[in-house]
């Protein structure tokens, strides 16, 4: 069963840093804005701070169509930006974009890496997995939005690199980067030996070569 996220929201008439501070301190709310949609104006909102803070603990929140209940009127949206306090555990502002049926949306979706611990290149050869990307930007219709993209690294070989073009995207979902051309086919994950192990291997090779040369000189 698909997860659903609904947040209570309220119209906001005042703006500015002073008003935002008052919202957070007195009302325990935070400022937000919803925009997008054909012939629709942006609307300033407030949300319950702790409700949003709890919702974002779930990774799926960022790759789902959400519901904003704005004083009884429900609006389908996706989150586009979330600002945080530089050092306090506080959210300071949220941007939401309206979702309309039949109109494509662009969303960052997390990548779930499978079998990282059991891949032979890791388990038997001592390789280390490096994530060059943990999420991928996709474009699709709202009904086709996946919660995440899976990438199985079980058969990944030492020094092999997987690129965006090798991800298995669901039907109706395309990579935003690849629409810009092959130069944007960035690496996603790779397996390599640790640097120390590589240095040891190179050192052993040099020693073996040196010993071989010594033997030839004696002969």
Secondary structure, DSSP 8 states (H G I E B T S, - for coil): -----EEEEEE----SHHHHHHIIIII-EEEEEEE-STT---EEEEEEHHHHHHHTTSGGGGGS-EEEEETTEEEEEEEEEEEE-SSSS-EEEEEEEE--TTSEEEEEEEEEEESTTT-HHHHTT-EEEEES-SEEEEEEEGGG--SEEEEE-TT--TT-EEEGGGS---TT-EETGGGG-GGG--EEEEEEE-HHHHHHHHHHHHHHHHHHHHHHHH-
